[in-house]
């Protein structure tokens, strides 16, 4: 990896103004041996190095060697997504009697915050330690069609128990939508290792949200039992990924509704009592738990990844990674039975997700 290319100044348009912004690369090391490299361009994870049970380290997220590649190729790789993750049907929602029109960047839908979401912004680094970095971004009123000026902070931290912990917080000066995720592309055999067929996935969920022909939820919440969405017991991904239930020839890109935290988990996590284990991914002697405060999990198997040369010099392609995106239910603003994504002045949005290697 050419780390020098990340330490530079690039031209950006943010808040409707052209300016120069400094980009950097920040290395976080835990006492347990987990290493994360993070850039403030898109608040992206550039590398995540974890050891397997034999002690062999590997970079387990897809990505590129230079900042120039991160600027131009697969722009959602390992990025913070906002101001609203996933799809909003027809790029439209109504809030307090006013209808807002958003960019249509996914067919007729708005996807991942619009044409230029948080994944393409240069965040201001506001704090740093050997094991953490905190970044801030101010999304202006009307940016990508969303109301309200929103102040967002994200903190990446590597912990003593071998986890990458991501904490998101946000406030707003007007009622708006708020719902973030990280779009990390995991391959636990190491980036560049090819297809994820031999990865084993468990999702601790009893329900899912079926979607329509545009990949937006219909509003129903159905049981996973008796369907290919049933991952309550560990499933080898290759045995399920090309089931006709999913996108034929592409793979999984579906939303699970997560179980609430148990009493024991609430007692263990008093600051974030809804933090709980929601999924487990295993391959090549590595096991990664996903823990989150979010109500839903989108699982995506890189169905539309274009062929690119990655960090190891090997080619990436579709189904070479698994994204485990902890977030709100897609299009929640247009379904009263889904958890509300509305953030109002005086409220604090807080979401925590951990990727823990156990």
Secondary structure, 3 states (H helix, E strand, C coil): CCHHHHCEEEEEEECCEEEEEEECEEEEECCCCCEEEEECECCEEEEEEEECCCCCEEECECCCCCHHHHHHCCCCCCCEECCECCEEHHHEEEECCEEEECCCCECCEEECCCCCCHHHCECEEEEEECCEEEEEEEECCCHHHCCCCEEEEEEEEECCCCEEEEEEEEEECCCEECECEECCCECCCCCCCCCCCCCEEEECCCEECCECCCCCECCCCEECCCCCCCCCCCEEHHHCCCCCCCECCCECEEEEECCCCCHHHHHHCCCCCCCEEEEEEEECCEEEEEEECCCEEEEECCCCCCCEECCCCCEECCCCCEEEEEECCCCHHHCCCCCCCEECCCCCEEEEEEEEEC
